[in-house]
């Protein structure tokens, strides 16, 4: 493939990723899709409605991704989530930090972008701090600490840590067959639970769960199939065009926020190129902003007081450090990672939920003390 073809392919991939993230942002704002909000509803009111949105999206994403694995379009180990090395301590510590932080900051990275699109200046401050903390954890001072501590504790499986790969050796079954069977069983079970009750079948739940799950699957296809080059003429190796990790990627909103800030600050540096992660950040914001304008729901909002500011700054810091350490956020690990059936992604998801619940209970305890 000639260089001009790679550039043209990269442009097509970026536009596709941008379009999908615009749609994600519009749907997330329309349906009030929010992982932190879903957990808060359960802890404070016992209401599982929004959790059913998230679970439905998981189920759709799992079935869609593993259908493509079964068709041999994608390989889970080509993602950052399903490699042979399970950094279990990193995903536990990072996930718990992220979960606690997103409660303090009033939402995860995706929700922060949605809120910015609606005029929330608090979320703009959160995004900037999140991005700086994430970049420091990718390449700066906290990156050194991360690599020397939690990342050093790992299990090496020798094969991909996705369930089909782990089970293929002891069972002797083809990985494609296992992906189809496990994906259908796990994803189908999650979907069945999500729509079991009437509130799970509401328009908003079906739109958010079905729509966002399908967008995650489409993003995997764009990055893993459309952007795949069997042999890059520059390196003579397999390549995935326009990604920061050089592997196939779906939606995630922690490290991509850091790369977006880097791209904006060093825009004149020709080595700073647009990637699917960067355009996804810009697209999610754009989709939310367009929806806010069309529905006339755009409202400026700022911090209430110094305490409110401090809480959001701490939350942003925890999300930036934790999200990178855990290899993703509630979208990156909770939807994209889990869709690969990666063992590490399931562990990270449980850690994020645990951290968030701990933060919600801590906040309730503080309120009770004041009262």
C-alpha positions in Angstrom: 0.0 0.0 0.0 1.4 3.4 -1.0 1.9 6.3 1.5 -0.9 8.4 -0.1 -3.3 5.5 0.4 -2.4 5.3 4.1 -3.1 9.0 4.4 -6.4 8.7 2.7 -7.4 5.7 4.8 -6.4 7.6 7.9 -8.7 10.5 6.9 -11.6 8.1 6.4 -11.0 6.4 9.7 -10.9 9.8 11.6 -14.1 11.0 10.0 -15.8 7.7 10.9 -14.7 7.9 14.5 -15.7 11.5 14.8 -19.2 10.7 13.4 -19.7 7.9 15.8 -18.7 9.9 18.8 -21.0 12.8 17.8 -23.8 10.3 17.8 -22.6 9.0 21.2 -22.6 12.5 22.7 -26.1 13.3 21.4 -27.6 10.1 22.6 -25.9 10.3 26.0 -27.3 13.8 26.5 -30.7 12.9 25.2 -31.1 9.9 27.5 -29.1 11.2 30.6 -26.8 8.2 30.3 -24.4 8.4 33.3 -22.7 5.6 35.0 -22.1 7.6 38.2 -25.7 8.7 38.1 -26.8 5.1 37.8 -24.8 4.0 40.8 -26.0 7.0 42.8 -29.7 6.1 41.9 -29.1 2.6 43.4 -27.3 3.7 46.5 -29.6 6.6 47.4 -33.0 5.5 46.1 -32.8 1.9 45.2 -33.6 2.8 41.5 -32.0 0.5 39.0 -33.4 2.1 35.8 -30.2 3.8 34.6 -28.1 0.9 35.6 -30.2 -1.2 33.1 -29.1 1.3 30.4 -25.5 0.6 31.1 -25.9 -3.2 31.3 -27.9 -3.2 28.1 -25.1 -1.3 26.4 -22.6 -3.9 27.8 -24.6 -6.8 26.4 -25.0 -5.3 23.0 -21.2 -4.4 22.8 -20.2 -7.9 24.0 -22.4 -9.7 21.4 -21.3 -7.4 18.6 -17.6 -7.5 19.3 -17.5 -11.3 19.7 -19.6 -11.8 16.6 -16.8 -10.1 14.7 -14.2 -12.3 16.4 -16.2 -15.3 15.4 -16.2 -14.0 11.8 -12.4 -13.6 12.2 -12.7 -9.9 11.4 -11.1 -8.9 14.8 -8.7 -10.4 17.3 -9.2 -9.4 20.9 -5.5 -9.5 21.7 -4.9 -6.7 19.2 -6.5 -4.3 21.8 -4.8 -2.9 24.9 -7.3 -4.8 27.0 -6.7 -8.4 26.1 -3.0 -8.9 25.9 -1.3 -11.8 27.7 -0.1 -9.7 30.7 -2.7 -9.1 33.4 -1.7 -6.1 35.6 -4.3 -7.0 38.2 -3.1 -4.7 40.9 -3.1 -1.7 38.5 -6.6 -2.3 37.4 -7.8 -2.7 40.9 -6.1 0.4 42.3 -6.7 2.5 39.3 -10.3 1.4 39.0 -11.0 2.2 42.6 -9.4 5.6 42.2 -11.3 6.4 39.1 -14.6 5.3 40.6 -14.1 7.4 43.8 -13.0 10.3 41.7 -15.9 10.3 39.3 -18.3 10.7 42.2 -16.4 13.7 43.6 -16.3 15.2 40.1 -20.0 14.6 39.4 -19.4 12.2 36.5 -16.9 10.2 34.5 -14.9 11.5 31.5 -17.7 10.9 29.0 -20.3 12.6 31.3 -17.8 15.5 31.8 -17.7 16.1 28.0 -21.4 15.8 27.7 -21.8 18.5 30.4 -19.3 20.8 28.8 -21.4 20.6 25.7 -24.4 21.9 27.7 -22.5 24.9 29.1 -21.1 23.4 32.4 -17.9 25.3 33.2 -17.2 23.1 36.3 -16.8 20.2 33.9 -14.4 22.2 31.7 -12.1 22.7 34.7 -12.5 19.0 35.6 -11.6 18.0 32.0 -8.4 20.1 32.0 -7.2 18.7 35.4 -8.2 15.2 34.3 -6.2 15.5 31.1 -3.1 16.9 32.8 -3.2 14.2 35.5 -3.7 11.5 32.8 -0.8 12.8 30.7 1.4 12.8 33.8 0.4 9.2 34.4 1.1 8.2 30.8 4.5 9.9 30.5 5.3 12.0 33.6 6.0 11.8 37.3 3.1 9.6 38.1 3.9 7.3 35.2 7.3 6.6 36.8 5.5 5.7 40.1 2.9 3.6 38.3 5.5 1.5 36.4 7.7 1.0 39.5 4.8 -0.1 41.7 1.4 -1.4 40.7 2.4 -2.2 37.0 5.2 -4.4 38.3 2.7 -6.8 39.8 1.2 -9.0 37.0 0.3 -12.4 35.8 1.5 -13.5 32.4 -0.9 -16.0 30.7 1.2 -16.6 27.6 -2.0 -16.1 25.6 -4.6 -13.3 25.4 -6.5 -12.7 28.7 -9.9 -12.6 26.9 -12.0 -15.6 28.0 -12.1 -17.3 24.5 -8.3 -17.3 24.3 -7.9 -18.5 27.9 -10.4 -21.4 27.4 -9.2 -22.4 23.9 -6.1 -24.2 25.1 -7.7 -26.4 27.9 -10.9 -27.1 25.9 -9.3 -27.6 22.5 -12.1 -25.6 20.9 -11.5 -23.0 18.2 -11.3 -19.5 19.6 -13.9 -18.2 17.1 -16.4 -20.8 18.3 -15.8 -19.9 22.0 -16.1 -16.2 21.2 -19.5 -16.8 19.6 -20.8 -19.0 22.4 -19.4 -17.0 25.4 -20.3 -13.7 23.8 -23.9 -14.8 23.1 -24.3 -16.3 26.6 -22.8 -13.4 28.6 -24.1 -10.6 26.4 -27.5 -12.2 26.0 -27.8 -12.7 29.8 -27.0 -9.0 30.4 -29.6 -7.9 27.8 -32.2 -10.2 29.3 -31.6 -8.8 32.7 -31.7 -5.2 31.4 -35.1 -5.5 29.7 -36.6 -7.8 32.3 -38.6 -5.0 34.0 -40.7 -2.4 32.3 -38.4 0.5 33.1 -35.6 -1.3 31.2 -37.8 -1.3 28.1 -38.5 2.5 28.1 -37.5 4.5 25.0 -34.6 6.1 26.7 -33.2 2.9 28.0 -33.4 1.1 24.7 -32.0 4.1 22.8 -29.1 4.5 25.3 -28.4 0.8 25.8 -28.9 -0.4 22.3 -27.5 2.8 20.6 -24.4 3.3 22.6 -23.6 -0.4 22.7 -23.9 -0.5 18.9 -21.6 2.6 18.6 -18.9 0.9 20.6 -19.1 -2.1 18.3 -19.0 0.2 15.2 -15.9 1.9 16.7 -14.2 -1.4 17.0 -15.0 -2.2 13.4 -13.6 1.1 12.2 -10.4 0.8 14.2 -9.9 -3.0 13.9 -11.2 -3.7 10.5 -11.4 -0.5 8.4 -8.1 0.9 9.8 -6.3 -2.4 9.7 -3.2 -2.6 7.4 -1.7 -6.1 7.0 1.7 -4.6 6.2 2.7 -1.0 6.8 5.1 -0.1 3.9 7.2 1.9 6.4 7.7 -0.9 9.0 6.6 -4.0 7.1 4.5 -4.9 10.1 0.8 -5.1 10.8 -0.7 -1.7 11.7 -3.8 0.0 12.8 -4.1 3.5 11.3 -4.7 6.6 13.4 -4.5 5.3 16.9 -2.4 6.4 19.8 -1.7 2.9 21.1 -0.9 1.6 17.6 -3.5 -1.1 18.3 -7.1 -1.2 17.5 -9.2 1.0 19.8 -12.8 1.7 20.6 -14.2 4.6 22.7 -12.5 5.7 25.9 -12.3 9.1 27.6 -9.3 9.4 29.9 -6.0 8.9 27.9 -7.7 10.4 24.8 -8.4 13.6 26.8 -4.7 13.8 27.6 -3.8 13.4 24.0 -6.3 16.0 23.0 -4.8 18.6 25.3 -1.3 17.7 24.0 -2.5 18.1 20.4 -4.1 21.5 21.1 -1.1 22.8 23.0 1.4 21.7 20.4 -0.8 22.2 17.3 2.1 23.7 15.2 4.2 20.6 15.8 3.7 18.5 12.7 4.5 15.3 14.6 1.3 15.8 16.6 -1.3 14.0 14.5 -5.0 13.5 15.0 -6.0 10.1 16.2 -9.3 8.3 16.7 -9.1 9.0 20.4 -8.7 12.7 19.9 -11.5 13.1 17.4 -13.7 11.0 19.7 -13.2 13.5 22.5 -14.0 16.4 20.1 -17.0 14.5 18.6 -18.6 13.6 22.0 -18.4 17.3 23.0 -19.8 18.4 19.6 -22.7 15.9 19.7 -23.7 17.1 23.2 -23.4 20.7 22.2 -25.5 20.3 19.1 -28.2 18.5 21.1 -28.1 21.2 23.8 -28.5 24.0 21.2 -31.3 22.3 19.3 -33.3 21.5 22.5 -32.5 24.9 24.0 -31.2 23.2 27.1 -27.8 25.0 27.0 -27.1 26.6 30.4 -24.0 28.2 31.9 -23.1 26.7 35.2 -20.2 27.3 37.6 -18.9 26.2 41.0 -21.0 26.9 44.0 -18.2 27.6 46.4 -14.6 26.8 47.3 -15.6 23.5 48.8 -17.4 22.5 45.6 -14.3 23.5 43.6 -11.9 21.5 45.7 -14.1 18.4 45.6 -14.2 18.5 41.8 -10.5 19.2 41.5 -9.7 16.2 43.7 -12.1 14.0 41.7 -10.5 15.1 38.4 -7.1 14.2 39.7 -8.2 10.8 40.8 -9.9 10.1 37.5 -6.9 11.1 35.5 -4.4 9.0 37.5 -6.8 6.1 38.1 -8.2 6.0 34.5 -4.7 5.6 33.0 -3.6 3.1 35.6 -6.7 1.0 35.1 -6.4 1.2 31.3 -9.8 2.9 31.0 -12.9 4.5 32.4 -16.5 3.5 32.6 -16.7 3.6 28.8 -13.1 2.5 28.1 -13.1 -0.5 30.5 -16.9 -0.7 31.3 -18.0 -0.9 27.6 -15.1 -1.2 25.2 -12.9 -3.4 27.4 -15.7 -5.6 28.7 -16.9 -6.2 25.2 -13.6 -8.1 24.5 -14.4 -10.4 27.4 -11.0 -9.4 28.9 -10.4 -10.7 32.5 -8.7 -7.5 33.4 -11.6 -5.4 32.1 -14.1 -7.3 34.4 -11.8 -6.7 37.4 -11.4 -3.0 36.5 -15.2 -2.7 36.2 -15.7 -4.2 39.6 -13.0 -1.9 41.1 -14.6 1.2 39.5 -18.0 0.3 40.9 -16.5 -0.4 44.3 -14.7 2.9 44.4 -17.8 4.8 43.3 -20.1 3.1 45.9 -17.5 3.9 48.6 -17.5 7.5 47.6 -21.3 7.7 47.6 -21.5 6.2 51.1 -18.7 8.6 52.3 -20.7 11.5 51.0 -23.9 10.3 52.7 -22.0 9.9 55.9 -20.7 13.4 55.8 -24.2 14.8 55.1 -25.5 12.8 58.1 -22.8 14.2 60.3 -23.7 17.8 59.4 -27.4 17.2 59.9 
